[in-house]
C-alpha cells in the first residue's frame, strides 16, 4: 500500500504550505481522532504556555505522535510540539478552523515534576 493511501488526506508539507518550523510549548486540552475515507489521524487543541489564553490546533497522521498527545491529555503534562503553521490547513471533518493549525512532526512529553 502506498504511503499516500496509508495516510489518507493529501497534505502539502512544503515550505509554502507550512510556515517556518517552530517549537511551541503548552498543555493538551482535547484530542479528536479521525477514521475517515480521506484522513486517518488526529488533531489536538493545545493551550500555549508562553502566550496565555491562546489555543492552537496540531494535526498529525502519525500514530506515535497521537499517542503522546493522548498521554499528555490524560496526565496534564506539558508538551512541546515541532512543526510548521499551515497557511491553508486541511479540515479532515469539514468546516473551518477557528484557531491556527500546525502540521507537526514531533512531540516532546515532559515529566510532571
Residue, then its C-alpha position, 0 to 999 in steps of 0.5 A: x500500500x502506498x504511503x499516500x493511501x496509508x495516510x489518507x488526506x493529501x497534505x502539502x508539507x512544503x515550505x509554502x504550505x507550512x510556515x517556518x518550523x517552530x517549537x511551541x510549548x503548552x498543555x493538551x486540552x482535547x484530542x479528536x481522532x479521525x477514521x475517515x475515507x480521506x484522513x486517518x489521524x488526529x488533531x489536538x487543541x493545545x493551550x500555549x504556555x508562553x502566550x496565555x489564553x491562546x489555543x492552537x490546533x496540531x494535526x498529525x497522521x502519525x500514530x506515535x505522535x497521537x499517542x503522546x498527545x493522548x498521554x499528555x491529555x490524560x496526565x496534564x503534562x506539558x508538551x512541546x510540539x515541532x512543526x510548521x503553521x499551515x497557511x491553508x490547513x486541511x479540515x479532515x471533518x469539514x468546516x473551518x478552523x477557528x484557531x491556527x493549525x500546525x502540521x507537526x512532526x514531533x512531540x516532546x512529553x515532559x515529566x510532571x515534576 
